[in-house]
Amino acid sequence: AGQVYTGHPTSSSTLPSLVLTMLRHGRVHPGVRLLDVATGSGYSAALACARLGDQAVTTLDIDPYLTQA
């Protein structure tokens, strides 16, 4: 069976499979650089770093609490 879409927003940081799907469909592979805007918890960036290496990922967020962690 297929997925059911309810029209309600979902946080990608709570759906690891969605983050991996976005990285795969976004053609995020070794050799590319990634800019993660509105990084939030950093979960997606951590997965990107695991795939690309930490030197290939740049993150941005304006929340001081999140950027200090």
C-alpha positions in Angstrom: 0.0 0.0 0.0 1.0 3.6 -0.5 1.7 6.4 2.0 -1.2 8.5 3.3 -0.7 12.2 3.2 -2.9 14.2 5.6 -1.8 17.7 4.6 -0.4 18.4 8.0 3.2 19.5 8.3 5.7 17.0 9.7 9.1 17.8 11.3 11.7 16.0 9.2 13.9 15.7 12.3 11.5 13.2 13.7 11.4 11.1 10.6 14.8 9.7 9.9 13.6 7.8 6.8 12.3 11.1 5.3 15.7 12.8 5.9 17.5 9.9 4.2 15.0 10.1 1.3 15.6 13.8 0.9 19.4 13.3 0.9 19.0 10.5 -1.7 16.6 12.4 -4.0 18.6 15.7 -3.5 21.6 13.9 -5.0 23.6 14.5 -1.9 26.6 12.2 -2.5 30.4 12.4 -1.8 32.0 15.2 -3.8 29.2 17.8 -3.3 28.9 20.5 -0.7 25.8 21.1 1.3 24.3 24.3 2.9 21.8 23.5 5.6 19.7 26.6 6.2 17.6 26.7 9.4 19.6 23.8 10.8 17.5 23.4 14.0 18.6 20.4 16.0 21.3 19.5 13.5 20.0 16.0 12.9 19.8 16.4 9.1 23.2 18.0 9.1 24.6 15.1 11.1 23.3 12.6 8.5 24.7 14.8 5.7 28.1 14.9 7.5 28.0 11.1 7.8 27.5 10.9 4.0 29.7 13.8 2.8 32.2 14.4 5.6 32.0 17.3 8.0 34.1 19.6 5.8 31.5 19.4 3.0 28.5 20.6 5.2 27.8 24.2 6.3 25.0 25.0 8.6 23.1 28.2 9.4 20.5 29.0 12.1 19.5 32.2 13.8 18.5 30.7 17.1 21.3 31.4 19.6 20.4 28.4 21.7 20.8 26.1 18.8 23.9 27.6 17.4 25.7 27.5 20.8 25.1 23.7 21.3 
